[in-house]
Amino acid sequence: MHVPRLLIALGISCAVLVSCSSSDSEPTEQHTADSGAAKPPAKVSSEGIDTSRMSFIDSTVKVHADSFPSPGGRVVNMLVTGVDARMGEGGGRADANHLVRFFLDSGYVEIISIPRGTPADAGFPDTSTFNMIANVRTAKGQSGYFKAIAEIAGVPKVDYWVEFGFSQALGLLELMGYRDNASSTLRVLRSRKAYATGDYQRSYNQGQFIRQAMLRTFDRTDDMLAQLAMRAALAIVETNLSFDVTKGILDDLRRHGFSSQTKDRIWVRVKPQDISQFQVFDFDSSKVAALDQQISKRVDHTIPDSARVTSQSVEQRLARLISKAALDSARSAASVIRLLQRPYQQRAWMQVADRRTRYAYRDRICGLLVASYYRVGRGDAAKNVEGFLALDRSVNAGRKVD
């Protein structure tokens, strides 16, 4: 079954959004500028946007703070977070932070993108450069992170949340129609060194990706195929959203005038508002390859946030984990759960490029977990894994494998 780019009309698409940085690093230091980024002479468009850094493709978005609408009525705040965590580990830095605000009574959507280096109290000494929003999630937990995000964004609270790591982001991208170029798309969204304003432009790019995905797909979110994709997306990420809540938000927006044609009803705002001019790129699947090539020409390919990610090392680690879990399964179901529960939650197999091999790892991990959960009396957990596996198989049924 072919699943086009239909899902993302909600923040889940957001989810896809975005990206995480290198997953094998320590707490990041704050960077206010990227001294290594290329800075050719500025060439400013009539809209006040610098077009000299990369190809200027889409100019449909207003980027000046005083031009944003001020809708009223009920509002739902959904936080989309790209988490940087190693395979098998919990926690992780919040390297992509996007608060998607759905104005239900007005039919508007605001995306507030917050750069990972934004100052925030992470509990480190005042002289440390580690007091930044990326580290608050790890240092103060999810509730402390939500509170810090709300303060920066200037909203009362976070109502719903969506979190995902590198592997999950690849899975979401494939659902959205980036099936053959998910890795290069994620690389484009992760990259910051290609831009003079570094992480500010990267955060804006990710916000734009969410915006463009919602506009492309919104009008197709009320058919059965789209709803299957939406369920699949919710199953890939970690979230407190349900399918019914997601559908309800979309229905409210639709009733109050939001559609794929109302480009002026959705915008991207970066907070803090230290920079007001951003380049605006078209992130359609057909355009990603050109952006990827431009990034390759501008930055050292070994820089972590611009490096190409290969699946070989991930596959080797998965193979070792599965082999160990299989050996342990005869004597200790609890050991199997400890080994495989987190890689399962991270959907780690999504980083394996060859789809036949990927699905084999998925099936093996799920099978070992289901048997182990039943053995320790955790039938609900076993049924959850079985439900995910059935859904994932139905979404991928009939798709071409490598």
C-alpha positions, 0 to 999 in steps of 0.5 A: 500500500502506498502511503503518500504525504498525508499524515502530518497535518497536525503536529505529528507531522511536526514531529517528523519534523525535525531532527536531532543532532549527533547521538554520541556526545556530551551536554552541548555548550551554548553557541551564539554564533558559528564562526566557521560558517561561510559568510558571503556578502549579503544580498537582501531581497525586497522582503528583507531576507538574505538570499546569498547563503543558499538558494532562495526557493519559497517566499510565501512566509512573513518573517517579521514579528509585527506581521503575525496575526493575533487569533483568539479563542481556544488554543491547544499547545503541543510541544514537538521535541527531537531528542538526542539519545544513544540507542538503548538509552533513556533521557537525552538532550532536547535538540529540536524544540517546536511549540505548535499552537492550534487556535481551534476557534479561529482556524490558525496555527502558530509554530514557535521554534526555539533554538537548542542554545537558548539560555535556560536554567539547567541547574549548572553553575552560572559560569557554565555554558551548559545552561541552555534549553537543550540540557534542561530536559536531561537535568530537570526532567520532562516537567521542568523542560515543559515549564522552561519551554512555556516561559520562553514561548510566553504561553501558560502551559504545554498541553500535549507533547510528541518526542522522537529520536533519530530512528523515529524521525526517519520512520516519520519521514518515510510515512510523509512521502520521503521514502527514498530520501529520508536520510538526506532530508533529515540531514538537511533539517539537522544542518546548521553550519551551512548558515551564517545564523547557525542554529537560528536558521536550522530551527526556522528550517524545521519550523518551516518543514512543519508548516509546509508539511501541514499545508501540503497534507491537511486537505487529505487528512480526513480519508481512511488512508490518511487516518491509518498513516496518522495512527502509524505516526502516533505509534512511532513516536512517544506522546500523550496524544491519542488518535481521537484528540488528534482528529478532533484538533484537525476537525476544529481547524477545518470547521473554522477555515483552515485548509491547504490553501490558507497559507496566511493562517499558519506561520513560523516564529522563532523565540527568542526573537534575536534574529528577524531575517531568515531564508525560506526553503521549499522542503518538498521531497523533490527539492531536498536533493538540491539542498543536500548538495548545497550543504555538502558544498558549504560544510565539512562533511565530518561535522556532526550535524552535517555528517551523512549517517550510515546504517552499518554501525546501527545494524551491527549493534542491533545484531549484537543486542538481538543475539544476546537477548536470544541467548538470555530468553531461555533463562531470563525474560527480564534480561530480554526486556532490559536489553530490547525495551528501549531500542524498541521504543526508539524504533532503532531498526528504522536506521537500517537502510535495507528494508528486508533486513530492517523488517527482520530486525523489527520482527525479531525484537518485537517477537522476543519482547512479546514472549518475554512480557507474557512470561513475566505477566505483563500481558498489556505490554505484550499486546501493545507490542503486538498491536504496533507490529500489526499496524506497522505491517499493514502500513508497509504492506505492498510496499516495495522492499530493497 
